[in-house]
Amino acid sequence: MVTLKMKKIIVLSLFTLIAVFTFSCKKDKSHVVKYSIQGSARSTVTYTDQNGDVKTVTNADANWTTSFSSTDHGLMLKLAAISTDGSNVGGKIFIDGNQTTQSNGNSNSITISATLP
């Protein structure tokens, strides 16, 4: 027979296990990604969004930026830009505020990439 004391021990043990699993589960860290284009003319910009989909912005401002958050670790981030008038364009990718890659703008187009940790 199970005594009252054993029932209390079983219930307490079960509660402890549930608490340990609930609070020890590692939550996926969200990362903030920022794409930035610099130039003197408008550009056509293509980039990978938080879902891994390719987005295109036509006639983007010379100093265009966009940001998003993602927990998709290993997501390949890609940024490309082509100046509409042939002038030089540069670009940068930031993850959590840290610059991960750049192109200095020595031509009328860029293609850069990084991987979300």
C-alpha positions as CSV (number, residue, x, y, z in Angstrom):
1,M,0.0,0.0,0.0
2,V,1.1,3.5,-0.7
3,T,1.2,5.6,2.4
4,L,0.4,9.3,2.7
5,K,4.0,10.1,3.2
6,M,5.0,8.2,-0.1
7,K,2.2,10.0,-2.0
8,K,3.7,13.4,-0.8
9,I,7.2,12.3,-1.9
10,I,5.9,11.2,-5.3
11,V,3.9,14.4,-5.8
12,L,6.9,16.5,-4.7
13,S,9.3,14.6,-7.0
14,L,6.9,15.0,-9.9
15,F,6.6,18.8,-9.3
16,T,10.4,19.1,-9.0
17,L,10.9,17.3,-12.3
18,I,8.3,19.4,-14.1
19,A,10.0,22.6,-12.7
20,V,13.4,21.5,-13.7
21,F,12.3,20.6,-17.3
22,T,10.3,23.8,-17.6
23,F,13.1,26.2,-16.5
24,S,16.0,24.3,-18.0
25,C,14.7,24.2,-21.5
26,K,16.9,26.3,-23.6
27,K,14.9,29.1,-25.3
28,D,16.0,29.9,-28.9
29,K,17.8,33.2,-28.9
30,S,16.4,35.8,-31.3
31,H,19.0,37.7,-33.4
32,V,18.5,41.1,-34.9
33,V,19.7,41.3,-38.5
34,K,20.2,44.7,-40.2
35,Y,21.0,45.2,-43.9
36,S,22.4,48.5,-45.0
37,I,23.2,50.0,-48.5
38,Q,25.2,53.1,-49.0
39,G,25.6,55.0,-52.3
40,S,24.9,58.2,-54.1
41,A,22.0,56.9,-56.3
42,R,19.0,54.6,-56.0
43,S,19.5,50.9,-56.2
44,T,17.7,47.6,-56.8
45,V,18.2,45.6,-53.6
46,T,17.7,41.9,-53.1
47,Y,17.9,40.3,-49.7
48,T,17.0,37.2,-47.6
49,D,14.3,37.9,-45.0
50,Q,13.7,36.2,-41.6
51,N,11.9,33.3,-43.3
52,G,14.7,32.6,-45.8
53,D,12.6,34.1,-48.6
54,V,14.2,36.4,-51.2
55,K,12.8,40.0,-51.3
56,T,13.5,42.7,-53.9
57,V,13.2,46.4,-53.4
58,T,13.3,48.5,-56.6
59,N,14.3,52.1,-56.6
60,A,15.6,51.9,-53.0
61,D,17.0,55.1,-51.5
62,A,20.8,55.6,-51.7
63,N,21.1,55.0,-48.0
64,W,18.6,52.1,-47.6
65,T,18.3,49.9,-44.5
66,T,16.0,47.2,-43.2
67,S,16.0,45.1,-40.0
68,F,14.3,42.0,-38.7
69,S,14.5,39.4,-35.9
70,S,15.0,35.7,-36.3
71,T,15.6,32.6,-34.3
72,D,16.5,30.6,-37.4
73,H,20.1,29.6,-36.5
74,G,22.1,28.8,-39.6
75,L,20.0,31.0,-41.8
76,M,22.0,32.2,-44.8
77,L,21.8,36.0,-45.1
78,K,22.3,37.4,-48.5
79,L,22.4,41.1,-49.6
80,A,22.8,42.3,-53.2
81,A,22.4,45.7,-54.7
82,I,22.8,47.2,-58.2
83,S,23.0,51.0,-58.7
84,T,20.3,52.3,-61.1
85,D,22.7,54.8,-62.6
86,G,25.9,52.9,-62.6
87,S,27.5,54.7,-59.7
88,N,29.3,52.9,-56.9
89,V,27.2,51.2,-54.1
90,G,28.3,49.6,-50.8
91,G,26.6,47.4,-48.3
92,K,26.8,45.9,-44.8
93,I,25.2,43.1,-42.8
94,F,24.9,43.5,-39.1
95,I,23.9,40.7,-36.6
96,D,23.0,41.9,-33.1
97,G,24.5,45.3,-33.8
98,N,27.9,43.8,-34.9
99,Q,29.0,44.2,-38.5
100,T,29.6,40.8,-39.9
101,T,30.4,41.6,-43.6
102,Q,30.7,44.5,-45.9
103,S,31.5,45.6,-49.5
104,N,33.2,49.0,-49.6
105,G,31.4,50.3,-52.8
106,N,34.1,50.0,-55.4
107,S,31.7,49.0,-58.2
108,N,28.1,49.5,-59.3
109,S,26.9,46.2,-57.7
110,I,27.6,44.2,-54.6
111,T,26.8,40.7,-53.3
112,I,27.6,39.8,-49.7
113,S,26.5,37.1,-47.3
114,A,26.7,36.0,-43.7
115,T,25.2,33.1,-41.6
116,L,23.0,33.6,-38.6
117,P,24.6,32.0,-35.6
